[in-house]
Amino acid sequence: MTELAAAIAVAGAALAAAFGNQAVIVKTIESMTRQPEMSNELRSTMFIGVALIEAMPIFAVLIALILVFVK
């Protein structure tokens, strides 16, 4: 049963990260089309945001591994 909970946690985190990344990237592209002179700064900020969002699935995998292997 813990394996199922771990799989659900990882899948949920992956889906949430995908939607979060999509929202950040879409807003960055919209901002770049509005203000092309800010594109370099916006791009670097976007990469930082995407990296922080991607930390969530990594933590979910760690928690899932703890759930599966620590009994």
C-alpha positions as CSV (number, residue, x, y, z in Angstrom):
1,M,0.0,0.0,0.0
2,T,2.9,2.4,0.7
3,E,4.1,1.8,-2.9
4,L,0.8,3.1,-4.2
5,A,1.0,6.1,-2.0
6,A,4.5,6.8,-3.1
7,A,3.5,6.5,-6.8
8,I,0.6,8.8,-6.3
9,A,2.8,11.4,-4.6
10,V,5.4,11.3,-7.3
11,A,2.8,11.5,-10.1
12,G,1.0,14.4,-8.4
13,A,4.2,16.3,-7.9
14,A,5.2,15.7,-11.5
15,L,1.9,17.0,-12.8
16,A,2.0,20.0,-10.5
17,A,5.5,20.9,-11.7
18,A,4.5,20.5,-15.3
19,F,1.6,22.9,-14.9
20,G,3.7,25.3,-12.9
21,N,6.5,25.3,-15.5
22,Q,3.9,25.9,-18.2
23,A,2.5,28.9,-16.4
24,V,5.9,30.4,-15.8
25,I,7.1,29.9,-19.4
26,V,3.9,31.2,-20.9
27,K,4.0,34.4,-18.8
28,T,7.7,34.9,-19.6
29,I,7.0,34.6,-23.3
30,E,4.2,37.1,-23.1
31,S,6.4,39.5,-21.2
32,M,9.2,39.1,-23.8
33,T,6.8,40.0,-26.6
34,R,5.6,43.1,-24.7
35,Q,9.1,44.2,-23.7
36,P,11.8,42.8,-25.9
37,E,14.5,44.8,-24.3
38,M,14.0,43.0,-21.0
39,S,14.2,39.5,-22.6
40,N,17.7,38.6,-21.2
41,E,16.6,39.5,-17.6
42,L,13.3,37.8,-18.0
43,R,14.9,34.6,-19.4
44,S,17.3,34.3,-16.5
45,T,14.5,34.9,-14.0
46,M,12.4,32.3,-15.8
47,F,15.2,29.7,-15.5
48,I,15.5,30.4,-11.7
49,G,11.7,30.0,-11.4
50,V,11.7,26.7,-13.4
51,A,14.5,25.3,-11.3
52,L,12.7,26.1,-8.1
53,I,9.5,24.5,-9.4
54,E,11.4,21.4,-10.5
55,A,12.7,21.0,-6.9
56,M,9.2,19.8,-5.9
57,P,9.2,16.5,-7.8
58,I,12.8,15.8,-6.6
59,F,11.6,16.2,-3.0
60,A,8.5,14.0,-3.8
61,V,10.8,11.3,-5.1
62,L,12.9,11.5,-1.9
63,I,9.8,11.2,0.2
64,A,8.5,8.4,-1.9
65,L,11.7,6.5,-1.5
66,I,11.6,7.0,2.3
67,L,8.0,5.7,2.3
68,V,8.9,2.6,0.3
69,F,12.2,1.6,2.0
70,V,11.8,2.7,5.6
71,K,9.4,0.5,7.4
